[in-house]
Amino acid sequence: MTKENELSQLIRKYPELAVCEADITAAVDRIAASYRAGGKLLVCGNGGSASDSDHIVGELMKGFMSKRPLSETERVQFVAQFPESGSYLADHLQGALPAISLIGSTALTSAYANDVAADMIYAQQVFGYGIPGDVLLGISTSGNSANVVRALQTAKVKRVTTIGLTGRNGGQMNDLCDIVIRVPWDSTPDIQERHLPIYHTMCVMLEQQFFG
């Protein structure tokens, strides 16, 4: 299925998201370009958007709609290194699109919030993980979540591409993101209900580009 078909299906189910089509396409293209150059995706958000961050990483780091088997070259390498267990390893590994959810390190984020500043918990990780050419996807229904904003500011300095997934207004994300996907709704539940099919579509589009 082509990129256009995936987007067409999304918009058929959620016609109001037609206004997001160009930005979704641009976001997928930027993430794909980062992957091709050896980069990775960083994701962050709060509350339901924190769960979305983990969800996105789960779809990218393993097979989503595709099984993503290892190549024959990769399989041979595992078997050569481990004759007894190499086949098992190769059979149970899948192709991955590198992605890190910044919400998952409880020890780091709690220590940083307590010792330094709560609004810097994601910024510190962007500073530590991010390299030029990586992509940061910040999720905030208001576009103004302080810790997501600080992460986006840090990403700009680190020359990390910034993508925002937000609501109708866009908030501070409008000025901080290279690409902003603004769902045309105002209440948090309505926005989050549309975020999920958007990022599912993005994950499928990326998977198709790299794994067919």
C-alpha positions in Angstrom: 0.0 0.0 0.0 1.4 3.4 -1.0 1.9 6.5 1.2 -1.1 8.1 -0.6 -3.4 5.2 0.1 -2.6 5.3 3.8 -3.4 9.0 4.0 -6.5 8.5 1.9 -7.7 5.9 4.3 -7.0 8.1 7.3 -8.9 11.0 5.8 -11.8 8.8 4.7 -12.3 7.8 8.3 -11.6 11.2 9.8 -12.5 13.8 7.1 -11.7 16.7 9.3 -8.0 15.6 9.2 -7.7 16.6 5.5 -6.2 19.9 6.8 -3.4 17.9 8.3 -2.5 15.9 5.2 0.4 18.0 4.0 2.0 18.3 7.4 1.7 14.5 8.0 3.4 13.9 4.7 6.1 16.4 5.5 6.6 14.8 9.0 6.9 11.3 7.6 9.4 12.5 4.9 11.6 14.2 7.5 11.6 11.2 9.8 12.4 8.9 6.9 15.3 11.1 5.8 16.7 11.0 9.3 16.5 7.2 9.4 18.2 7.0 6.0 21.0 9.2 7.4 21.5 7.0 10.5 19.4 9.2 12.8 16.7 8.4 15.4 13.4 9.7 16.6 12.9 11.1 20.1 9.3 11.4 21.4 7.8 13.1 24.5 4.5 14.2 26.0 2.6 14.3 29.3 -0.3 12.3 30.6 -2.2 10.7 27.7 0.5 12.1 25.4 3.1 10.3 27.4 1.3 7.1 26.7 1.2 8.0 23.0 5.0 8.5 23.1 5.5 4.9 24.4 2.9 3.7 21.9 4.7 5.3 18.9 8.0 3.8 20.0 6.3 0.4 20.3 5.1 0.5 16.7 8.5 1.6 15.3 10.9 -0.6 17.2 9.3 -3.9 16.1 7.0 -5.1 13.4 3.7 -3.2 13.2 1.8 -4.2 10.0 4.9 -6.1 8.6 6.9 -8.9 10.1 10.2 -7.3 9.2 12.4 -10.4 9.0 16.2 -10.0 9.1 18.0 -10.0 5.8 19.9 -13.1 4.7 23.2 -11.2 5.3 22.2 -10.4 8.9 21.1 -14.0 9.4 24.4 -15.4 8.2 26.3 -13.0 10.6 24.3 -14.3 13.6 24.8 -17.9 12.7 28.6 -17.4 12.1 29.0 -15.7 15.4 26.8 -18.2 17.4 26.5 -21.5 15.5 24.2 -23.0 18.2 21.9 -20.1 18.8 22.3 -17.8 15.8 19.3 -19.2 14.0 17.1 -18.6 17.0 18.3 -15.1 17.4 17.8 -14.3 13.7 14.3 -15.9 13.8 13.2 -13.8 16.8 14.7 -10.4 15.9 12.9 -7.9 13.7 13.9 -4.9 11.8 13.7 -1.7 13.9 13.3 2.0 13.3 15.3 3.6 16.1 13.0 5.5 18.5 13.3 6.5 22.1 10.4 7.6 24.4 11.7 10.3 26.8 9.1 9.5 29.4 10.4 6.1 30.4 13.4 6.8 32.6 11.8 7.2 36.0 15.1 7.4 37.9 16.5 10.1 35.6 13.3 12.2 35.3 12.4 12.1 39.0 16.0 13.0 40.0 16.1 15.8 37.5 12.7 17.2 38.5 13.8 17.1 42.2 17.4 18.2 41.8 17.3 20.7 38.9 13.9 21.6 37.4 10.8 19.7 36.5 10.3 21.5 33.2 13.7 20.3 32.0 13.2 16.6 32.3 12.9 16.1 28.5 15.3 18.9 27.5 18.1 17.2 29.4 17.5 14.0 27.5 17.3 15.8 24.1 20.6 17.4 25.1 22.1 14.0 25.9 20.7 11.9 23.1 20.1 14.3 20.3 22.6 14.8 17.5 22.2 16.9 14.3 19.8 15.1 11.9 17.8 13.4 14.6 14.0 14.2 15.0 12.1 15.2 18.1 8.3 14.6 18.1 6.7 16.7 20.8 3.1 15.9 21.7 1.0 18.5 23.5 -2.7 19.1 23.0 -2.3 22.8 23.9 1.1 23.2 22.3 2.3 24.9 25.5 3.4 22.1 27.8 6.4 23.6 29.6 8.6 20.5 29.6 7.8 19.8 25.9 8.5 23.4 25.0 11.9 23.2 26.8 12.7 20.0 24.9 11.9 21.7 21.6 14.0 24.7 22.4 16.9 22.4 23.2 16.4 20.5 20.0 16.7 23.7 18.0 20.1 24.4 19.5 21.2 20.8 18.9 20.1 21.0 15.2 17.5 18.3 15.8 14.4 18.5 13.5 11.3 19.4 15.5 7.8 18.1 14.8 4.8 19.0 16.9 1.6 17.0 17.3 -1.0 19.3 18.9 -4.5 20.9 18.7 -6.1 23.6 16.6 -4.3 26.5 18.2 -0.8 25.1 18.2 0.4 27.3 21.0 4.1 27.8 21.3 4.8 24.9 19.0 3.9 27.1 16.1 7.2 29.0 16.5 9.3 26.1 17.8 8.6 23.3 15.3 9.8 22.8 11.8 6.5 21.0 11.1 3.3 21.2 13.2 0.4 18.8 12.8 -2.6 20.6 14.3 -5.7 18.6 14.8 -8.7 20.9 14.2 -10.3 20.4 17.7 -10.0 22.3 20.9 -10.7 19.9 23.9 -8.0 17.5 25.0 -10.1 14.3 24.6 -11.1 15.2 21.1 -7.5 16.1 20.1 -6.1 12.9 21.6 -8.7 10.8 19.8 -7.3 12.1 16.5 -3.7 11.9 17.5 -3.8 8.1 17.6 -4.9 7.5 14.0 -2.5 10.1 12.8 0.5 8.5 14.4 -0.6 5.0 13.5 -0.8 6.2 9.9 2.7 7.7 10.2 4.1 4.5 11.6 2.6 2.4 8.8 4.0 4.9 6.2 7.4 4.7 7.7 7.3 0.9 7.9 6.3 0.6 4.3 9.2 2.7 3.2 11.8 0.7 5.0 10.4 -2.8 5.1 7.8 -3.0 2.3 
